[in-house]
């Protein structure tokens, strides 16, 4: 008898779980079909209240939805006046034509919002801060050994508005995909210079792109500073890096001449 009752109860429960439920209708057309009792735009089809009696979800008869807003005035209204009315937009692999015109997406590499015009994704214009670095080497004691490429380190920052430059290591890291212009001016201390020697400055990106600049000395000198300037623009993707280095064969190891060594990196 217990077995028969269990079977009957299970069948009834299955039927109930699979049934369509109607609220204010005897003929539901979906698993849950709700019809408002009012016939005005401001009639509420659904209202959800939390434990603090705050209305956290509202749906009007005309389709307006309020999240944290009791009286939404747009199709989706999240302006509750607090600190939480934020809409998160993610990435997508849909084409602009599949998503249709007006759709929004987030590009994590460029850190920008884009919209679809039904043909392509277009970045929304914004005033996001662009990387801008200014640094010098005043007081630096770094030495550049002859016939050895040495990365320039221990910079003194005066500007780094996006905090993308490590002055100790001299490594710049792109926070987003873009074009970055880097300029380096270095001057080595007065000293002996061999004939047919040169200083080579290099900008090197972690993607393999590089730019070199050379200052040559045709004749020997007993006491002469050596300067070099290197400037280039690089296309960097998010988290790719840029570093500056020096190679020289002037006559001996060289140190820097204070007041004549500067670096700038600008995101275009």
ZIRA-V894545 format. One record per residue. N is the residue number from 1. PSI is psi in radians with two decimals (NA if undefined). OMEGA is omega in whole degrees, -180 to 180 (none if undefined). NEAR is the number of other ideal C-beta (glycine too) atoms within 8 Angstrom. Layout:
n = [N	N]
psi = [PSI	PSI]
omega = [OMEGA	OMEGA]
near = [NEAR	NEAR]
//
This chain:
n = [1	2	3	4	5	6	7	8	9	10	11	12	13	14	15	16	17	18	19	20	21	22	23	24	25	26	27	28	29	30	31	32	33	34	35	36	37	38	39	40	41	42	43	44	45	46	47	48	49	50	51	52	53	54	55	56	57	58	59	60	61	62	63	64	65	66	67	68	69	70	71	72	73	74	75	76	77	78	79	80	81	82	83	84	85	86	87	88	89	90	91	92	93	94	95	96	97	98	99	100	101	102	103	104	105	106	107	108	109	110	111	112	113	114	115	116	117	118	119	120	121	122	123	124	125	126	127	128	129	130	131	132	133	134	135	136	137	138	139	140	141	142	143	144	145	146	147	148	149	150	151	152	153	154	155	156	157	158	159	160	161	162	163	164	165	166	167	168	169	170	171	172	173	174	175	176	177	178	179	180	181	182	183	184	185	186	187	188	189	190	191	192	193	194	195	196	197	198	199	200	201	202	203	204	205	206	207	208	209	210	211	212	213	214	215	216	217	218	219	220	221	222	223	224	225	226	227	228	229	230	231	232	233	234	235	236	237	238	239	240	241	242	243	244	245	246	247	248	249	250	251	252	253	254	255	256	257	258	259	260	261	262	263	264	265	266	267	268]
psi = [-0.76	-0.66	-0.76	-0.73	-0.69	-0.72	-0.78	-0.74	-0.69	-0.71	-0.74	-0.73	-0.73	-0.71	-0.70	-0.70	-0.51	-0.06	2.74	2.48	2.28	2.35	2.03	0.40	2.47	-0.09	1.20	2.46	0.13	3.05	-0.64	2.06	2.01	2.24	2.26	2.71	-0.46	2.90	0.37	2.88	-0.55	0.06	2.36	2.14	-0.51	2.41	2.20	2.24	2.41	-3.03	-0.30	0.23	0.41	2.33	1.89	-0.26	2.23	2.34	2.11	2.90	-0.49	0.13	-0.09	2.39	2.28	2.23	1.87	0.12	2.06	-0.48	1.31	2.49	0.03	3.01	-0.62	2.05	2.06	0.28	1.40	-0.01	-0.02	-2.73	0.01	-0.10	1.29	2.37	2.19	2.29	2.22	-3.05	2.90	2.67	0.13	2.56	2.83	-0.62	-0.57	-0.67	-0.39	2.81	2.40	-0.20	2.62	2.59	2.83	2.32	1.91	-0.51	-0.74	-0.19	0.87	2.72	2.49	2.68	2.67	2.35	0.34	-0.06	-0.77	2.86	2.28	2.34	2.38	2.40	2.48	2.87	0.72	2.45	2.44	2.55	2.39	1.98	2.32	2.28	2.78	3.01	0.47	2.25	0.03	2.48	0.22	2.44	2.48	1.85	2.51	2.43	0.47	2.28	2.23	2.24	2.36	2.16	-3.11	0.91	2.74	1.95	2.43	-0.45	2.33	1.38	-0.29	0.10	0.77	-0.07	2.29	1.84	-0.46	-0.80	-0.34	0.35	2.20	2.30	2.18	2.21	-0.33	2.85	2.34	-3.05	2.24	2.27	2.17	2.37	2.34	2.25	2.10	2.46	2.17	2.65	2.72	2.46	-3.06	2.47	2.25	2.67	2.57	0.58	3.01	2.84	2.36	2.10	2.54	2.36	2.27	2.17	2.63	-0.23	0.07	-0.25	2.54	2.85	2.31	2.56	2.45	2.39	2.16	2.70	1.93	-0.64	2.79	2.74	2.68	-0.49	1.69	2.37	2.78	2.14	2.67	2.51	2.33	2.18	2.42	2.79	2.41	2.49	1.99	2.43	2.96	2.26	0.03	2.66	2.90	2.28	2.71	2.52	2.89	2.45	2.35	2.63	0.71	-0.75	-0.52	-3.13	2.54	2.59	3.09	2.57	2.00	2.40	-0.04	0.45	2.04	2.70	2.39	2.46	2.18	2.28	2.13	NA]
omega = [178	-180	-180	-180	-180	179	-179	-180	180	179	179	-180	178	179	180	-178	-177	-176	173	-177	178	174	-176	174	177	-179	-179	-179	179	178	173	-177	-178	178	-179	178	180	180	178	-179	-176	175	-176	177	-179	178	178	-178	180	-176	177	-180	176	180	-174	177	-179	174	180	180	-179	175	178	-178	176	175	-173	-178	-176	-178	-178	-180	174	-179	173	-176	-180	-175	-178	178	-180	-178	-174	-175	-178	175	180	179	-176	179	178	174	177	172	179	-180	178	-179	180	-176	178	180	179	174	178	175	-176	-178	-180	-178	180	171	179	178	178	172	-179	178	-179	175	-179	178	173	179	-178	178	179	-178	177	-179	179	-175	171	-180	177	-178	179	179	-179	177	-179	-180	-180	-176	180	177	179	177	-176	177	-178	-175	174	180	171	-180	169	176	171	-168	178	177	-179	-175	176	-175	-180	-179	-176	-177	173	180	-180	179	177	-179	-180	177	-178	178	-177	179	-178	173	180	177	178	-177	175	178	180	178	-179	175	179	-180	-179	171	179	174	-178	165	-179	176	-179	176	177	179	-180	175	179	176	-173	168	-176	178	-176	-179	-179	177	-178	-179	-176	174	177	-178	177	178	179	-179	-178	175	-177	170	-179	172	-176	177	171	-172	-180	179	179	179	-179	170	-179	175	-172	178	-177	175	-176	172	-174	177	-174	177	-175	-175	-175	178	172	174	-176	173	-176	none]
near = [4	5	6	7	8	8	8	8	8	8	8	8	8	8	8	7	6	5	6	9	8	11	8	7	9	3	5	10	5	6	6	8	12	10	9	10	5	8	5	6	7	9	11	11	9	8	8	8	7	7	3	4	5	7	11	8	10	14	11	14	12	6	7	12	12	15	10	11	12	5	7	12	5	6	7	7	12	11	6	9	4	6	3	6	10	5	5	4	7	6	7	6	3	8	5	12	8	6	10	8	6	6	10	9	15	10	12	7	8	10	9	11	11	12	11	17	8	7	6	6	9	8	9	8	3	6	3	6	6	10	14	11	14	11	14	10	15	8	6	11	6	11	7	13	7	11	5	7	7	10	9	14	8	9	14	9	10	6	7	12	8	10	5	10	13	8	11	7	7	13	9	15	10	17	8	9	9	11	9	15	11	16	11	14	11	14	11	15	9	6	11	10	11	10	7	6	11	10	14	11	15	14	14	10	12	7	7	5	8	8	10	8	11	9	9	7	15	5	5	8	8	5	6	9	9	13	11	14	9	13	9	8	8	13	8	13	9	11	6	11	11	16	11	15	11	14	11	13	9	16	9	7	7	13	11	14	11	9	5	11	14	11	15	9	14	11	11	8]
//
